[in-house]
Amino acid sequence: MWKKIVSSGFLHVFSASVVSYLVAFCGSIAYARLMGVHDFGVYTFSYNIITFFLLVNGFGAASGILQFVSRSSDTNLQLSYLKYSIKLGISFNILLSVGIFIYAYTFNMPIPGSRHLLLLMAFFPVGRLYFDVIQAYLRARRDNVRLAKFAISANLILLVGNIFGIYLYGLYGLVISTYITYGLIILLANYIYKLPNLLRIVQGDINKREFISYSIYATIGNAFAQLLFILDIFLLAYIVKDAALIAAYKVATIIPFALNFIPGVISTFFYPYFAKNAANLAYVRDLRRKVQYGMLAFTLPLCIIMILIAKPLILFIFGAQYQQSILPFRILISGFWIVGTFRTINGNILASLGKAKMAMWLNIIIVSINIILTYILVKFYGIVGAAVGVIIVYILAGTLATIALNQVLRKR
């Protein structure tokens, strides 16, 4: 089976994801060094607010595309879903941008300088929508070669543009360069990789109600799942109100959270296989077992190595000014094997089997617990408490996702 998977484009998808996340990782290092501790803390808090709004990015347009295009073999129907998802997503993300404006003007900003930066970044969600939907469309169609080329090129353009912008004009240069590079990415998609021209697509008859219903559940579920990765910084900002501590915690999270792309890309790659074979119980069980065993064999040794080399790794990559990041880094990296083996894989299988509503409620329960737990731990233990809270929630999320999927497979 593994030879078949490799020949079907797995290496293209995985290599594209590796390069894309490596680019994002290098960007985080460059931003941390070029901006300095204070400005990086201001940027981290401001972008964290943007990320909070992006939890409902495009009203689930990318999730809907992955599900419905994967299930269809009709090219015209696939294109119709693509056009509808872009229209729906952009309209919704414009509302998100308005919401960011209102938030920046209305709410208290605990980090000085973050209000103006947030106002300038308000329209980031509009540019981000196209990038996410196109990648989901290519993956759903198993157009893996073009997906790899597009993802790598787009992320490299974004990285180079942002570093250049920071070098010239600091924080505000990063904002300007991001808007410019989003425009370049759209041109790249249309004129270099010949992706579908949305203006020329004639939208056919699609089940909009079913698409929206699935997207809502998937969006809420994904939102609560991703909230685990941004809630800690949000609470830290409002409790400790120290840009330097926020920067230190952000540095501690960069590598552990970046590594989450591995179970993410594995889940995305296998998603169409689970979705197409949802009625074949034996197939789903067998594929799930192989994927989980493979992830466990990879993630557990990696966690042990990272814990052992934490101090020289942090100091070498980010510099001595981030000494405070070492302990929370060790705590966070110790939970990667739980995320990689249980939480992400089982959660995505549930969604692929049409259980997006179940996945949504699981994530709501987990995040509700996480809000209370993280608040208490941050209040008493600062950035170390935030890291401990993440690990506890990893364990809870992995356990609940595993139990829920086992019940679904038994019922079928």
N, C-alpha and C positions, 0 to 999 in steps of 0.2 A: 504493500500500500504506500509505503514511504517513497518508493521510486516514482510511483504515479503522482504523488503530491508534489515532489520536486519538479517533475517534468511539466506539471500543470501551471507552474509560475510562482511557486512558493518562494524560490530564491529571489525573484524580482521584487515581490512584495516585501519580503523580509529585508533585503538589502536597501530598498528605498526607505523603509522605516528606520533602519539603522542609521543611514546617512542623514535623514531628516531630523532624527532625535539627537544625533551627534552634532549637527549644525545648531540645533536649539541649545544644546548643552554648552557648546563653545560660545554661543551668544551670551549665555548667562555668565560665563567666566569673563568674557570681554566687558560686559556691562558692569560687573562688580568691580573690575580693576579700573576701567576708564572713568567711571562716575565717582568712585570713592564711597566710603561707608555711608555717609549721610544722604547723598543724592540717590544712591542705590536703594536705601531704605524708603525714600520718598517715592521713587519709581515703583518699588515692590508693592507698597500699599495702594498706590493709584491703580496700577495694573490689576491688582487683586480685586478691586471694585469692578473693573471691566470684566474680569473673569467671572465674578459673581453674576453679573447680568447675562453673560454668555452661557450660563448653565442652561438657559432655555433658548439657546442659539437657533434661530430660524424656525421656531415652533416645531422642532424635531424633523426638519426637512431632510437632513442627511440620514437620519435613522429610517425615515419612511422610504427614501430612495434605496437604501441597502436592502430593506425587506421586500419591497414590491418589485423592484427591477430584478432582484435575485430570483423571484418566483416566476417571472415572465420570460418567454422566449421570443415574443413579438417585438421587433425593433421599434416600430411606430408607437406601440404602447409604452415602451421604455422611455422613448423621447418625450412622450406626453407627460409621463410622471416627472421627468427631469424639468420640463418647462414649468409645470405647475408648482413643483417644489421650490424653484428659484423665485417665482412670483410670490408665493406664500412666505418664503423665508425672508426675502428682502423687505417686504411690507412689514413683517413682524419686527425685524431688526431695526428698522427706522424708529419704531415705537420704543425699542430698547434704548436707542441713542437719546431719544427725548427723555426717557426715564433717567438716564445717566446725568443729563443736564439738570433735571429737577433735583436729583440726589445731591449733586455737587453744590447747588445753590442753597438747598434747604437744610441739609444735615451738617452737624458739626464735624470738622475734619481734625482728628487728633494729631496729625502730622503736619507741621507747617510747610507750606508750599505745595501740598497735594491737591488743593482745590483747583488752582489754575491749570495744573497738569491734567487733572481728570477732565476738565472742560474741553481741553484740546484733544483728548483721546476719545471723546464721546462717540465719534462715528467709526471707530475701529470695528464694531460688530458688522457693519454693512459690507466692508471689504472682506472680512473673514468668512462670510456666508458662502460666497462663490467658491472659495478655495475648498471648504469642507464638503460641499455638495458634489463638486466635480470629482473629488477623490472617492466619495462613496459610490458615485455612478460608475466610475471605471472599475472599482473593485467588484461591484455587483455584476457587471458584465464580464468579469474575469479578464479584462483588458490589462493584464498585469505589466506588460512591457511599457505601455504608454503611461500607466499609473506611476511606475518607477521613475521614468524620465521626467514627468511633470512634477512629481513631489520633490525630487532632488533639486531640479532647476529652480522651482519656486522658493524653496527654503534657502537655497544659496543666495538667491537674489535678495531675499529679505534680510539675511544675516549681513551680507556685504553692505547693503544700503543703510542698515541701522548703525553699524559700526562707523561708517563714513559720516553719518548724521551726528552721532555722539561726538566724534572727534572734532567736527567743525563747530557745532553749536550746543553741545551738551544734551540735557534732557529734551529741550525743545527741538533740537535737530533730529532726535530719535522719532518724535511724533511726525514731523514733516516727511522724513524718509519712509516711514511706514505707509503713509497715504500714497506716496509716489510708487512704492514697490507693489502695493495692491493693484494699482493700475497696470503696471508692467506685467504682473502675473496674469491678468485677464488677456492682455495682448499676446502673451506667450502661449496661452491655451488655445486661442483662436487662430493665430497665424503661424505658429511653429509646430504645434502638435495637432492642429486641425480638429480640435474638439468641436462638438455640435454648436453651431451658431444659434443661440436662443431666439434671435429675432426671426429666423427662417423656419423654426419649428412650428408646424401646425398642430395645435393640441387637439388630440382625439378624445373620445369618450372614455373617461376613467372613473373609478369609484372614489370620488373625493371624500365622501363621508367615511369610508373605511380607512382611507389614507390618513385623514386627520385624526380619527379615533386612535389608530395605532401610534401615530406620531405623538399624540398628547401623552399617552401612557409611557412611551419610550422616553420622551423628553423629561417628564417628571421623574421617572426612575433614574435616568442618567444624571439629571440635575442633582438629585439627592446623593447619588454615588460620588459625583465630582465635588460636591460640597465638602466632603471629607478632606479634600486636598487644599481648600482655601479658607475654611472656617477658622483654623488656628491662627493664621496671620491676621485675619479680620479682628478676632478677639484680642490678640496680642496688641494690636494698634490701639484699641480703645481702652485696654487695661493698663499696659505699661507706658504707652505714649512715648516711646523712645525709638527713633529711626535707626540707631545703631544696633539695638537688640533685634529689631525686625530684620535688618540686613543680615545679622549673624544667623538668625533662624532660617531665613531664606536660603542662605548658603548651605546650611545643614540639610535642607530638603532637596536641593538641586539634583544630586546624584540618585538618592533613593527614589524620588518621584519620577525622574527621567527614566530610570530602569523599568518603570511600570509600562513603558511602551512595548516591552517584550511580550508579556501576556496579552497586552492590548492588540498587537499585530497578529499574534497567534489566533486570538479569538476572532478577529476580523477576517483572517484568511479562511478559517474553518466555518464561519457563519453561514455562507451559502450551502455548504455540505449538510450542515445540521438542518437548515431551513427546508431544503429540497427533500430530505429524507426523514422529516418529522414523524411520519407514520410508521417508519421502520424502526421499531424499538431496539432490536438487536444491533442494528448499525449504529444508532445513537449511543448506546451503552459502550460498545466496543471502541468507537472513536473517542469518546470522552475519556475512557480509561487510558488509552494510549497517549492522548494529549496531556493528561494530568501526570502520568508517570514520567513523561519526558520533561515536563516543567519542573517537577520535584527534583529530578536528577541534575537539572541545570541550576536552579535557584538556591538550593541549600548550600552547596559548596561555595557559590559566589558570595552569599551572605557572610559566611565564616571568614573568607579572605578579606572582604571589605572591612569587617570589624577589626581585624588584626592590623591592617595598614591604615586605619582611619586618620591618625595624627599626621604622618608624613604626607598622606594624600591631600588632606585639606590645606595644610600649610604650603605645599608645593604648588597646588593649582590656584588657590585663592589668595594666599599671602598670610603673613603673621597677624594682620589686623583682624582676622577671622578665627582667632584661637578659641573663642567661646562656642564655635560651631561644632567642635569635635565630639563632645558628649552627646548632644542631641542627634548628631549624625549617626553615631554608633547605635543609638536606640532605634532610630527610624529604619536603618538598613537591616536590622535584625528581623523586621517584619516582612521583608520583601518576599520571602518564600511562601508566606501565607497568602499574600495578594496574588502572586504568580500561579500558585497551584490550585487554590480553592475559590477565592472571592471573584476574580475577574472571569475565569473560565466558566464556572458554574452559572454566574449571573448572565453571561452572554448566551449560554446554551438555553437558559430559560426563555430569554427574549426570542431566540431563533425558533423555538418551538411554539411561538405565539403566546407565551406567558408574560408579555410585557407588563400587564397589569399586576401580576403577582410580584414581579421584580420591582415594580414601582413601590408597592406597599412595604416590601422588605427594606428598601432603601429609606423610606420615610421613617420606619421604626428605628433603624440604625442611626440616622442623622439626629432624630429627636433625642436619643440617648447621648449622642456625641456632643450636642450643644451644651447640655448640662454638665457632662463629664469634663469637657475641655475648659469650660468657664471656671470650674472649681480648681482644676489642676493648674491652669495658667495663673489664676489669682494667687495661688500659694507657692508655685514652683517655677513660674516664668516660662522660658523657652524649653526647659527640660520637661516641665509638666505638659506642655503642648505636644512634645514628642511622645511621651508616655501615653497620652490620650489617643494619639493616632494608632499606636500598637494595640491598645485594648479594643479599639473599634475594628481594626483589621481582624482580630480573632473572632469577635462577635459576628462581623459581616460574613467571614468565610464559613463559619459554623451554620448560620442561618441559610445561606445560599446552598450549601451542600445538602442540608435537611430538606429544603424545599424542592430541589431538583430530584432527589431520591424519591420523594413522594409522587412527583409528577410521572417519573419513569415507572413506578410501581402501578399507578392507576392505569397507565396505558397498556 
